[in-house]
């Protein structure tokens, strides 16, 4: 598994949540959570869950939320 780079930009200070979910809706990994200042950010997902285990091959969903924005994208892990 190659690392997945997730980039985002904030125009103003905002509460941010960036999480990885599996196909059943279970949170696999929380990558970002908390207040962030305006600017550009790059976050890396190494394909592991919150306790360091490698995630199985399959479909995952990346959910990015701020105070006024919500976005979900699909990611596929191939082993």
N, C-alpha and C positions, 0 to 999 in steps of 0.2 A: 504494500500500500504506500503510495506517495502521499505526502502531506497535502491537505487541501488548504489553500490560502483564501481567506474571506476578507474582503476589503469593504470598508464603509466610510462615509463622511458625515460629519455632524455640522450643521450650520450654526447651532446654538447649544448651550449646555443642556444635557438631557439625560434622563434615566435610560440605560441601555440593558437589553437582555438578548443574548445570543446563545441559542441552545440547539443541540442535535437530538432529534427524535427518531426512533425506529418506526417501522411500518405499522406497529400496533399502537403508536402514540406514546410510548414510554420514553421518558427523558433518558438519553444515553450519556450526554455530556453537556455541561454548562461551561461555555467558553468565556463569556463576559456577563457580568451582572453588577450594576451599580451606576453611579453618576459619572459622566464623561464630559470633558470640556470640548468646545468646538475644535474640529480638525479632522485629519485623515488617520485612519486606523487600519492595521493589518493584523488579523488573528489567524493562527495556524491550528488546524485540527489534525492530529497525528493518527486518527483512526481508532483511538482508544476511548473507553468509557471513563466515567468519573473515578473509578478505582484502579485504573491503569491496565485493564484487560483489553486486548485487541478485539475490535468489533467484528462480527461475522460478516461475510459477504452478503450483500443485499441492498435494498433501497432504504435511504435515510432522508430525513427532511431537516433543513437548516431554517430555523425561525429566528428572525431579527425583529426586535420590537424597540421602539422608543416611546416617548410620551405621546406622540401624535402620528406614529407610523408603524405598520405591521407588514412584514414580508415573509413568505415561505418559499424556499426553493428545494428542488429535489437533488440528491446526491446519490451516486451509486458506488458502493465499495466492491471492488473486485479483488479477490485474493488469488 
